[in-house]
Amino acid sequence: MARNENPPLVEPVTDRAGEGDATAETDVVLELDGVTREFGREAAVDSLSLTVRDGELLTLLGPSGCGKTTTLRLIEGLDRPTAGSISIAGETVADERTFRKPEDRDVGLVFQDFALFPHLTVEENVAFGLREWDDAERESRVDELLDLVGLQAHREKMPSQLSGGQRQRVALARSLAPEPDVLLLDEPFSNLDVRLRVEMREEVRRILKAAGVTTVSVTHDQEEALSISDRVAIMNDGRIEQVGKPEVVFENPESRFVASFLGRASFLPGRVRGAVVETPLGTLSTDQLNGPVEAYDGAKIDVLVRPDDLEARHAEDGSADGRIVHRQYTGPAFVYRVALEGGGVLRCLHNHVETFEHDQPVAVDIVADHPLAWYPTT
């Protein structure tokens, strides 16, 4: 179970149905059950349980030091768990009695730097893991993969003659060549420039889905995880806080950590008063929250608001909710930070043509058209 230090007060809409399917069906390819990895007194991974279905792309997302890379190493066989078990395609590869080395696991790995062999051509790189195949099968498999990644015309080139995106596709094809049960991606886009990174996300997802391979990716990039994944597992301090479809995890974070980690979160303080919540921005109907709050009448809560949930407007000092203390220009939009008169800071997202100046007084409206998550005030 995920550890929720600050659970929401209501049962949120989550992807538990999908998670249950993964457990109940026979299409589970990768399963981690109570996996722990300790280094001295510290647990880098702590009682982690997770299942990944056949053909699914699941991303481990979290801040640096949360345990996601250690988890990847445990799946690959580069490290051994202190406790718990790991199974791949129904076979136990690590537990208290068993430990298969990386070469004895049907797992492929795409490194951050792609790790291509500089002295081999594109074709030779892709064929590297197929040395035990007969010539006809090897040639057919290489042709199939070069078609899949769109590099037939570059098969005789050396890695030094390729662009970053082309090298990534070669690395992907090489890892897919032996038809692994599980493919692992270690920060797969970190060495690409921003423009190419966005382009390659779509391309890599297309390739993985066409290949039908079960994939576990690791990243600290929220946009990357949310855009390419079938499911996302948010990690914190060695544990999984929440796992589900990207849109479910983003829109219904089950813990304050998940809410804080995703999407420039701000927390609007409020107090429940019957059918409304009193906030520094005025009253908010409890119907606008993601569940009933009657049991907390009179209690203080924090309402999760992201920049696109709020809108600033010009106001005079006497009617202002706060002042602009910072603005970030992103090209299409400005993100403004508003320091509220009673304390606290909120972020507002505006079209690039709507401008406010530093220290300008503003009123702030809640314009969210979806239920807002909320948490007990800590």
CORWOZI-V110547 format. One record per backbone hydrogen bond with DSSP energy under -0.5 kcal/mol. CO is the residue of the C=O (numbers start at 0). NH is the residue of the N-H. E is the energy in kcal/mol with one decimal. If there is no record, write none. Layout:
# CORWOZI-V110547
CO:NH:E ; CO:NH:E
This chain:
# CORWOZI-V110547
1:3:-0.7 ; 2:4:-0.7 ; 3:6:-0.7 ; 5:255:-0.7 ; 6:375:-0.6 ; 9:11:-0.8 ; 11:13:-0.6 ; 14:18:-2.2 ; 15:19:-2.9 ; 16:20:-2.1 ; 17:21:-1.7 ; 18:22:-1.4 ; 19:23:-2.6 ; 20:24:-2.6 ; 24:27:-0.6 ; 26:53:-2.0 ; 28:88:-3.6 ; 29:51:-2.6 ; 30:86:-2.7 ; 31:33:-0.5 ; 31:49:-2.5 ; 32:84:-1.9 ; 34:47:-3.0 ; 35:81:-2.5 ; 35:82:-1.7 ; 36:43:-1.9 ; 36:44:-1.4 ; 38:41:-1.8 ; 41:38:-3.6 ; 41:43:-0.7 ; 44:36:-2.5 ; 44:46:-0.5 ; 47:34:-2.8 ; 49:31:-3.2 ; 51:28:-2.4 ; 51:29:-1.8 ; 52:55:-1.9 ; 55:57:-0.6 ; 55:214:-3.1 ; 56:229:-2.9 ; 56:230:-1.4 ; 57:216:-2.6 ; 58:60:-0.7 ; 58:232:-3.0 ; 59:218:-2.2 ; 60:234:-3.0 ; 62:65:-1.6 ; 65:237:-2.5 ; 66:70:-2.1 ; 67:71:-1.9 ; 68:72:-2.2 ; 69:73:-2.1 ; 70:74:-2.0 ; 71:75:-2.3 ; 72:76:-1.7 ; 72:77:-2.0 ; 72:78:-1.1 ; 82:35:-2.4 ; 84:32:-2.7 ; 85:92:-2.8 ; 85:93:-1.5 ; 86:30:-2.4 ; 87:90:-1.9 ; 90:87:-2.7 ; 92:99:-2.9 ; 93:85:-2.6 ; 97:94:-2.5 ; 100:103:-1.9 ; 101:104:-1.7 ; 104:106:-2.0 ; 105:180:-1.6 ; 105:181:-1.5 ; 107:183:-2.7 ; 108:110:-0.6 ; 109:185:-2.1 ; 110:113:-1.1 ; 112:114:-1.0 ; 115:117:-0.8 ; 116:119:-1.6 ; 119:158:-0.7 ; 120:124:-2.6 ; 121:125:-2.3 ; 122:126:-1.9 ; 123:127:-0.5 ; 124:127:-1.0 ; 126:129:-2.1 ; 127:130:-0.7 ; 129:132:-1.6 ; 133:137:-2.7 ; 134:138:-2.6 ; 135:139:-2.1 ; 136:140:-2.5 ; 137:141:-2.5 ; 138:142:-2.3 ; 139:143:-2.3 ; 140:144:-2.2 ; 141:145:-2.6 ; 142:146:-2.1 ; 143:147:-1.9 ; 144:148:-2.4 ; 145:149:-0.5 ; 145:150:-2.7 ; 145:151:-0.6 ; 146:149:-0.7 ; 150:153:-1.5 ; 151:154:-1.2 ; 153:156:-1.8 ; 154:122:-2.5 ; 156:121:-2.1 ; 157:160:-2.1 ; 158:161:-1.8 ; 162:166:-2.5 ; 163:167:-2.0 ; 164:168:-1.8 ; 165:169:-2.0 ; 166:170:-2.5 ; 167:171:-2.2 ; 168:172:-2.4 ; 169:173:-2.8 ; 170:174:-1.9 ; 171:175:-1.9 ; 172:176:-1.6 ; 173:177:-0.5 ; 175:178:-2.2 ; 180:213:-0.7 ; 181:107:-2.8 ; 182:215:-2.5 ; 183:109:-2.8 ; 183:185:-0.5 ; 184:186:-0.8 ; 184:217:-2.1 ; 186:189:-1.5 ; 188:191:-1.6 ; 192:196:-2.7 ; 193:197:-1.7 ; 194:198:-1.7 ; 195:199:-2.9 ; 196:200:-1.6 ; 197:201:-1.2 ; 198:202:-1.6 ; 199:203:-3.3 ; 200:204:-2.2 ; 201:205:-2.1 ; 202:206:-2.4 ; 203:207:-2.7 ; 204:208:-2.5 ; 205:209:-2.3 ; 206:210:-2.2 ; 207:211:-1.3 ; 207:212:-1.2 ; 213:182:-2.8 ; 214:57:-2.7 ; 215:184:-2.4 ; 216:59:-3.3 ; 217:186:-1.8 ; 218:61:-1.1 ; 219:221:-0.7 ; 220:224:-2.3 ; 221:225:-2.8 ; 222:226:-1.7 ; 223:227:-1.8 ; 224:228:-1.4 ; 230:58:-2.0 ; 231:233:-0.6 ; 231:243:-1.9 ; 232:60:-2.6 ; 232:234:-0.6 ; 233:240:-3.0 ; 233:241:-1.0 ; 235:238:-1.7 ; 237:45:-2.8 ; 238:235:-2.6 ; 238:240:-0.7 ; 239:2:-0.5 ; 241:233:-2.9 ; 243:231:-3.1 ; 244:248:-2.6 ; 245:249:-2.3 ; 246:250:-2.1 ; 247:251:-2.3 ; 253:7:-1.1 ; 254:258:-2.3 ; 255:259:-2.6 ; 256:260:-2.5 ; 257:261:-1.8 ; 259:264:-0.5 ; 260:262:-0.5 ; 265:267:-0.5 ; 265:304:-2.7 ; 266:268:-0.6 ; 267:302:-2.7 ; 268:279:-0.6 ; 269:300:-2.7 ; 270:277:-2.7 ; 271:297:-2.6 ; 272:275:-1.5 ; 274:285:-2.5 ; 275:272:-3.3 ; 276:283:-2.4 ; 277:270:-1.7 ; 278:281:-2.0 ; 281:278:-1.5 ; 283:276:-2.7 ; 284:287:-1.9 ; 285:288:-1.5 ; 287:371:-2.7 ; 288:290:-0.6 ; 292:295:-2.3 ; 293:296:-1.6 ; 295:298:-2.8 ; 298:271:-2.5 ; 299:376:-1.4 ; 300:269:-2.4 ; 301:374:-2.3 ; 302:267:-3.0 ; 304:265:-2.1 ; 305:308:-2.6 ; 306:309:-1.2 ; 306:348:-2.1 ; 308:366:-2.8 ; 308:367:-0.9 ; 309:348:-0.7 ; 310:364:-3.0 ; 312:362:-2.6 ; 315:318:-1.3 ; 315:319:-0.9 ; 316:319:-0.8 ; 320:340:-2.6 ; 321:361:-2.6 ; 322:338:-2.6 ; 323:358:-3.3 ; 325:336:-3.0 ; 327:329:-0.6 ; 327:334:-2.4 ; 329:331:-0.8 ; 331:351:-1.7 ; 332:329:-3.0 ; 332:330:-0.6 ; 333:335:-0.6 ; 333:349:-2.6 ; 334:327:-2.4 ; 335:337:-0.5 ; 335:347:-2.5 ; 336:324:-2.7 ; 336:325:-1.1 ; 336:338:-0.5 ; 337:339:-0.7 ; 337:345:-2.4 ; 338:322:-1.9 ; 339:342:-1.6 ; 343:339:-2.6 ; 345:337:-3.2 ; 347:335:-2.9 ; 349:333:-2.6 ; 350:353:-2.1 ; 352:354:-0.8 ; 356:359:-1.9 ; 359:323:-2.1 ; 360:314:-1.2 ; 361:320:-2.1 ; 361:321:-1.8 ; 362:312:-2.4 ; 364:310:-2.1 ; 364:366:-0.7 ; 371:289:-2.0 ; 372:303:-2.6 ; 373:8:-0.6 ; 374:301:-2.8
